[in-house]
């Protein structure tokens, strides 16, 4: 296990065991010493779901009101007639047969893959390649859609994808350390509200059990929920 830096330890010492209000937590994470890059801010929710049950899985995507401060590399599997419009919307690569072959041959320099339902029969063969990396298009997170150009524009601008892990946790980037406090609070509020709206009907008891935020290289701060 990699040893924690002196900066990290010093920041940890500044935290009490008590949870903070969302605004206080955001101000605290913004106060941490900056490093050589603008750190991403991540929100983590521990959910009261059983990750082993298919009817309690939580996944999807959301466009946050203030963006996340990062452009994503997006590709699109679509019919030839849509290629021009999709590339104009921000896709770095678009098409079907040639794009499927390019990925089969090992090319993976992209963050998100969007697909039209019309070509999913051909894209399906990439499941073993894209699935383990979380890049396989799926209707559940909005990456399989009839409006490919719109989806490309949203994801290229930083639309956030999420899915629970084996421990029932949801992780999502909600902005940058340089964002104004109000914008980070607005993004986090929007994300948490969305997660609440998609609570699985099969999930019983307390749904959101714990919430924390952190910067890329900072300790986590517990938020009072």
N, C-alpha and C positions, 0 to 999 in steps of 0.2 A: 504493500500500500504506500502510495507516494506521501511523503511528509508534507504537512501544511506549512505554508510560508509564514514568516513573521507578521506580514501584513494581515493575513487571514486570521491568525491567532489574536492579533490586536483588535480587529473588528469584532471577533467573537466575544471578546471581553467587554465590549461596549453594550452587549445585549443582555437584557434581564430575562428571566424565565417567564415573565408575564407576556401575554399577547398584547399587540398594539392595534389601534384602530387602523383601517386601511390607509388613511391619509398619513398617519404617523409612521406606518411601516414603509410607505413609499418615500417619505422624506428621509427616513433613516437609511434606506438602501441607496438613495441618491447622495447621502453625505459620506459614504465610504470613499476612501481614496481611489482616485481614478488610476487606471493602468494605461498601457500604451495604445489602447483601442477603446472605442465606445461600447461598453459592455451591454449585452442583451439582458433584459429583465424577464425572468420566468416566473410564472404562477403555477403552483402545484396544489391540486385538490385531492385529498384522500376521501374517497367515496365509500359509502356503506352499501356496496354491491358485492355479489359473489361472482368474481371474474370467471369462474369455471362454468357458469350458467350462460348459455347463448342468449337467453332472453333478458339478461341484465348487463350486457356489454354496452358501453357508451363510446360512441365515435361520431365524428362529423367534421364540419369546418365552419368557420365564421370570419367575416370581414370586420375587423375592429374599427371603431369610429375614427381613430387617429393613426391607423396603420401600425406597422411594427418597425419602420425605419430600415427595411431591407427589401431589395428587389430579389425575386426568385427566378431561376432558370426554368422555364416551362416548355414542354414539348406537347404536341397534339397529334393524336391518331385520328385522321379524318379522311373524307373522300377528296379526290383531287380538286374538285370544284370549289372546295372550301379552303384550300391551302393559302391562297393569297390573303383572304380576310383574316384567317387565323394568325398568320405571320404579322399582319398589320396590327393585330391586337397585342402582340408581344411574344409570340412563340419563337423560340430559337431554332426549332425544327418542327416540320409538320408534314403529314402524308400518312401512308399506310404501309404498303409492302416493303418499300425501301427502308423506312424507319424501323420496322419490325426486324428486318435483316441486320441493320446497323447495330441495334441493341443486342441481338442474338450473337453478333460477332464480338461483343464486349464493350461497346460504348455506353457509358453511364454518366456522362457529365451534364446532369440536369437534376433539379430538385423535385419537380412535380410533373406527372404525366396526366394529360386530359384525353378523354376518348369519346367519340361519338358512338351511340349504341349501334349504329349501322356497321361499324367495323370491329366490334368487340369479339366477333367470332375468330378474327385473325389475331387480335391482340391477346386473346386468352392463352395462347401458347407461351407467352412471356411470364406467366404466373410464377414459375419456379425461379425466374431471374429477378423480377421486380417485387414479388411478394415479400421475401425476407428483408428487403430494404425499405419496405413501406411505400413503394412507389407504384404499386399496381393500381390502375384506375378502378374506382368502385362507386356505385350509385350512392352508397351510404355517406360518403364524404364529399359528394358533389363533383367528383372527377370523371364520372360518366354522365354525360348530359347532351341533350339535343342542341343546346346553344353553346357550342364549343368556343366560339370567339369571346363571348361574355365571360365564360369561366376562365379562359386564358388570361384575359385582362385583369380579373379579380385576383387570381393566384400570383400573377407576375407582380402585382402591386403589394403582395404580402398577405394574402388571405391565409388564415391559420388552420391547419389540419390538426386533429387530436384523436386519440384513442386511449382507452384505459390500458394500463399494463397489468401484469400478473398479480400485482399487489393491490389492485383497485385504485391506482393513482392516475390522475390526468395531468399531463404536463403541457404547457403552452407558453410560447414567447409572446409577451404583451407589449413590447416596446424596447426602447434604449435608455440607458442611464441618463443621457443628455435630455430626454423628454422633460417637458414641464410636468410638475406634480399633477396638475389637473388632468393632463392628457393620459398619464399613466393610470390614475384613478378611474378615469372614464373608460379606458380600455379594459381594465380588470373588472369593473362593474359589469360591463357588457358581456365579458366572457363568463363570469359567474352566473349572471342572469340566464344566459343561453344554456349553460349546463343544467340549471334548475328546470328549465322548460322541457328538456329532453330526458328527464328522469324516467328510467324504465318502470313500467307499471308493476313488474314483478319484484322490484326492490322495495323492501319493507324497513321500517325503523328510520333512524337518522340517515339522511342521504349524504350531506356534506359534513364529514366528521372533523376535518382539519384543513387549514389553508395556510400556505406560506408563500413568500416571494423572496427572490434572491437575484443577484447579478451573476454574470457568468463566473466570476472568481470571488464571490463573497459568500459568507454564511447565510443560511436561510433565516427569515424573520417570520415568526408565527403571527398570523392576523386573526383578530377577534372576529368570529363569524356569528 
